[in-house]
Amino acid sequence: MAQTSGTKPIVPLEKTSFMGFTEVILHLPQILSNFRHCKADIEAWEPDVLILIDFPGFNLRIARWANKKGIRVFYYIAPQAWAWKKGRVKKMRDSIDHLFVILPFEKDFFETEGISNVHYEGHPLKDVVDSSGPLKRPTKGSQIALLPGSRRQEVSKILPVMCQVAKKRTNQNFTVAAVDHIESSFYEKIIRRANTKNVSLTFEGPSSLLPQCQAAIVTSGTATLETALHSIPQLVVYSSSRISYEIARRLIQVPYISLVNLILDREAVPELIQSECHPARIDQLLTKIETDEEYRNQFQKDYRELHSKLGDNGVSQRIADRMLSLINE
């Protein structure tokens, strides 16, 4: 993956564990208790292999402990050490026997960093989004998906901007993909404050909403990849406090915030960050999607390439088969 000057962070600071310092301190007794229970369960079970999934703050510590106990460790969904906290690579190298990654560039990255036995079988979202349909074109009366993120802080910052876009487009309906751990009243208060009449909520998830929509405005994260796999034209947006953004920009050195662009190593989907993330600019690009056939065709071409890079369907089964094969060796 190319590194460039003037890079932008893969994830906003609010999505990193910097935001978790206070939470960690407050919940430290519970965290330590979870470590004790987890280690006790593993020792009681006496497994041949320990399979750890994501959650690096906890699982890398368990991996190190298990390795010292002589337990083989398989790790599925690698920490984003290519974006930040590169120091985690040494811990991974010392304690993980087999690493299973879900992004195509991760295999080369971790192997270059000295981690052997890195496996890539594709991205598990391919098993959720099982086909790529024709690219949809926003038209009058069409529905636009709004995916404002999964944290209160980012929703409170970005959803008002999305609502202002909706106010400019009274001939279209906008639907917010809400998350279960944020109550509906939180979203409704923001929508009501924006005085928008054409914005509604759904808690059914992006995979239910996106196929009904002709375009999407998406906060950076896995949702950008899911939107692309549904072949929906999208605009990727993000805005945070100036201090948070400047700290993140210095710590996280990758060229894009969208997984789509990171995988394709170019700006295939527009990224509107900070000062670019305002209603007039979003409305302008949404109009371009509606009216510029060549622009829409480029989305389709890039999405087809993305599909091919993420492998065929059946990713989870292939990973399970590979793990079983390695266990039985």
C-alpha positions in Angstrom: 0.0 0.0 0.0 1.4 3.3 -1.0 2.4 5.8 1.6 2.2 9.5 0.5 3.0 12.8 2.0 0.0 14.8 3.2 -1.7 11.6 4.3 -5.1 11.4 6.1 -6.0 9.0 9.0 -7.7 5.7 8.3 -10.0 6.2 11.2 -11.0 9.3 13.2 -9.4 9.7 16.6 -12.8 9.0 18.2 -12.6 5.5 16.8 -9.2 4.8 18.4 -8.4 3.7 21.9 -7.2 7.2 22.7 -10.8 7.9 23.5 -10.8 4.9 25.9 -8.3 6.1 28.5 -11.0 7.3 30.9 -13.2 4.3 30.2 -10.3 1.9 30.8 -9.5 3.4 34.2 -13.1 3.3 35.2 -13.5 -0.3 34.2 -10.1 -1.5 35.2 -11.3 -3.9 37.9 -13.8 -5.5 35.5 -11.1 -5.8 32.8 -8.6 -7.5 35.2 -11.4 -9.8 36.3 -12.1 -10.7 32.7 -8.4 -11.5 32.1 -8.4 -13.8 35.2 -11.6 -15.6 34.1 -10.4 -16.0 30.5 -7.1 -17.4 31.5 -8.8 -19.8 34.0 -11.2 -21.1 31.3 -8.3 -21.6 28.9 -6.3 -23.6 31.4 -9.3 -25.7 32.4 -10.1 -26.4 28.7 -6.5 -27.2 27.8 -7.0 -26.4 24.1 -4.6 -27.5 21.3 -5.2 -24.2 19.6 -6.5 -20.8 20.8 -8.4 -18.8 18.2 -8.6 -15.1 19.0 -10.8 -12.8 17.0 -10.2 -9.0 16.7 -10.3 -6.9 19.9 -6.5 -6.4 20.1 -6.4 -4.5 23.3 -7.5 -7.6 25.1 -6.6 -10.4 22.8 -2.9 -9.5 22.2 -2.4 -9.8 25.9 -4.1 -13.2 26.0 -2.0 -14.3 23.0 1.2 -13.4 24.8 0.2 -15.3 27.9 -1.0 -18.3 25.9 2.2 -18.4 23.9 4.3 -18.6 27.1 2.0 -21.5 28.2 2.9 -23.3 25.0 -0.5 -23.0 23.4 -0.7 -22.4 19.7 -2.4 -19.1 18.8 -4.4 -18.4 15.7 -5.5 -14.7 15.3 -8.4 -13.7 13.0 -8.9 -10.1 11.9 -5.6 -8.4 12.5 -5.0 -5.2 14.5 -4.7 -2.2 12.1 -1.0 -1.9 12.9 -0.5 -0.6 9.3 -2.4 2.5 10.3 -1.2 3.2 13.8 0.4 1.5 16.9 3.0 -0.2 14.7 4.7 -1.3 17.9 2.0 -4.0 18.1 3.7 -5.9 15.3 6.6 -7.1 17.6 4.0 -8.5 20.1 2.2 -10.2 17.2 5.4 -11.6 15.8 6.4 -13.1 19.2 3.1 -14.6 20.2 1.0 -15.5 17.1 1.5 -18.8 15.2 -0.9 -18.0 12.3 -2.4 -14.7 11.4 -5.6 -14.5 9.3 -6.2 -11.1 7.7 -9.2 -9.7 5.9 -7.8 -6.9 3.8 -5.7 -7.8 0.7 -2.8 -5.4 1.5 -2.4 -6.7 5.0 -0.7 -9.9 4.0 2.2 -8.1 2.3 2.4 -5.6 5.2 2.7 -8.1 8.0 5.0 -10.4 6.0 7.3 -7.4 5.3 7.3 -6.7 9.1 8.6 -10.2 9.7 5.4 -12.1 10.6 5.3 -15.5 9.0 2.3 -17.6 8.3 -0.1 -14.8 7.2 -3.2 -16.0 5.5 -5.7 -14.1 3.3 -8.9 -15.7 2.1 -11.0 -12.6 1.4 -13.2 -10.3 3.4 -16.1 -11.8 5.5 -18.4 -9.0 4.3 -18.5 -10.9 1.0 -20.5 -13.5 2.9 -23.0 -10.9 4.0 -23.3 -9.1 0.6 -23.5 -12.1 -1.7 -23.7 -10.4 -5.0 -22.9 -7.1 -6.8 -25.9 -5.7 -8.6 -26.0 -3.0 -11.1 -25.0 0.5 -9.9 -28.0 2.5 -8.9 -28.6 6.1 -10.0 -30.3 8.7 -7.7 -33.4 10.1 -9.3 -36.2 12.4 -8.2 -38.1 10.7 -5.4 -35.3 8.2 -4.8 -34.1 7.2 -1.3 -30.7 8.2 0.0 -29.0 6.2 2.8 -27.4 8.1 5.7 -24.8 6.1 7.6 -23.5 8.5 10.3 -21.4 6.1 12.3 -21.7 4.0 15.4 -20.5 6.4 18.2 -22.6 9.1 19.8 -19.9 11.7 19.3 -19.5 11.1 15.6 -23.3 10.9 15.1 -23.8 14.2 16.9 -21.2 15.8 14.7 -22.1 14.4 11.3 -25.8 13.7 11.3 -26.7 17.4 11.5 -24.6 18.0 8.3 -26.5 15.1 6.6 -29.8 16.6 7.7 -28.9 19.9 6.1 -28.2 18.1 2.8 -31.7 16.5 3.1 -33.2 20.0 3.6 -31.8 21.0 0.2 -33.5 18.0 -1.4 -37.1 17.9 -0.5 -38.0 15.7 -3.5 -36.0 12.8 -2.0 -36.3 10.6 1.1 -33.3 10.1 3.4 -33.1 7.2 5.8 -30.6 6.9 8.7 -29.1 3.5 9.5 -29.3 3.7 13.3 -27.3 1.4 15.6 -29.0 -0.6 18.4 -26.8 0.7 21.2 -27.9 4.3 20.6 -31.5 5.0 21.5 -33.9 6.4 18.8 -34.5 9.5 20.8 -30.9 10.5 20.3 -31.3 10.5 16.6 -34.8 12.0 16.6 -33.6 15.0 18.7 -30.9 15.8 16.1 -33.4 15.4 13.2 -36.0 17.5 14.9 -33.5 20.2 15.7 -32.5 20.3 12.0 -36.2 20.8 11.1 -36.1 18.2 8.3 -39.3 16.5 7.2 -37.8 13.9 4.8 -35.4 12.1 7.2 -36.5 8.8 8.9 -34.8 6.1 10.9 -34.3 2.4 10.6 -32.6 -0.1 13.0 -32.6 -2.9 10.5 -29.0 -2.4 9.5 -27.1 -1.2 6.4 -27.6 -4.5 4.6 -31.4 -4.1 4.7 -31.3 -0.4 3.9 -28.7 -0.1 1.2 -30.4 -2.3 -1.5 -33.4 0.1 -1.3 -31.3 3.2 -1.9 -29.8 4.8 -5.0 -26.9 6.6 -3.2 -25.4 6.9 0.3 -23.6 9.4 2.5 -21.3 7.4 4.7 -19.1 8.1 7.7 -15.7 6.5 7.3 -15.4 2.9 8.5 -16.5 -0.6 7.5 -19.8 0.9 6.2 -17.9 2.3 3.3 -16.9 -1.2 2.2 -20.4 -2.6 2.8 -21.9 0.2 0.7 -19.5 -0.5 -2.2 -20.2 -4.2 -2.1 -23.9 -3.3 -2.5 -22.8 -1.3 -5.6 -24.3 1.9 -4.2 -22.6 5.2 -5.2 -21.4 6.9 -2.1 -19.8 10.0 -0.6 -17.5 9.3 2.4 -17.7 12.1 5.1 -16.0 12.8 8.4 -15.7 15.7 10.7 -14.3 15.9 14.3 -12.9 18.5 16.6 -9.8 20.3 15.2 -7.6 19.1 18.0 -8.7 15.5 17.6 -8.2 15.6 13.9 -4.7 17.2 14.1 -3.5 14.6 16.6 -4.9 11.7 14.6 -3.4 13.1 11.4 0.1 13.0 13.0 -0.3 9.6 14.5 -2.1 7.7 11.8 -0.2 7.7 8.5 -2.2 6.3 5.7 -3.5 8.1 2.6 -7.2 7.6 2.9 -10.0 7.2 5.5 -12.2 4.9 3.4 -11.5 1.2 3.2 -12.6 1.2 -0.4 -9.8 3.7 -1.3 -7.2 1.9 0.9 -7.9 -1.4 -0.8 -7.8 0.1 -4.3 -4.9 2.4 -3.4 -6.6 5.5 -5.0 -9.5 7.8 -4.3 -12.3 5.8 -6.0 -14.9 7.2 -3.7 -14.9 10.9 -2.7 -13.7 11.7 0.8 -15.0 14.9 2.3 -13.1 15.5 5.5 -13.3 18.4 8.0 -13.8 21.7 6.0 -14.9 19.7 2.9 -17.6 18.0 5.0 -20.4 20.6 4.5 -23.8 20.5 3.0 -23.1 22.5 -0.2 -20.2 20.3 -1.2 -22.0 17.1 -0.4 -25.0 18.3 -2.4 -22.8 19.2 -5.3 -21.3 15.8 -5.5 -24.6 14.1 -5.1 -25.9 16.1 -8.1 -22.8 14.9 -10.0 -23.7 11.3 -9.3 -27.3 11.9 -10.5 -26.3 13.7 -13.7 -22.9 12.6 -14.8 -23.1 9.2 -16.5 -19.3 8.9 -16.9 -18.9 9.6 -13.2 -21.3 6.8 -12.3 -19.6 4.4 -14.7 -16.3 5.0 -12.9 -18.0 3.9 -9.6 -19.1 0.7 -11.3 -15.7 0.0 -12.7 -14.0 0.6 -9.3 -16.5 -1.5 -7.4 -16.0 -4.4 -9.8 -12.2 -4.3 -9.1 -12.9 -4.1 -5.4 -15.1 -7.2 -5.6 -12.3 -9.1 -7.3 -9.7 -8.1 -4.7 -12.0 -9.2 -1.8 -12.2 -12.8 -3.1 -15.1 -15.0 -3.8 -18.0 -15.7 -1.5 -17.6 -18.4 1.2 -14.7 -16.5 2.9 -15.6 -17.7 6.4 -15.8 -21.3 5.3 -12.4 -21.1 3.6 -10.9 -19.6 6.7 -12.4 -22.3 8.9 -11.1 -25.0 6.5 -7.6 -23.5 6.5 -7.6 -23.4 10.3 -8.7 -27.1 10.5 -6.0 -28.1 8.0 -3.4 -26.3 10.1 -4.6 -27.9 13.3 -4.5 -31.3 11.8 -1.0 -31.0 10.4 
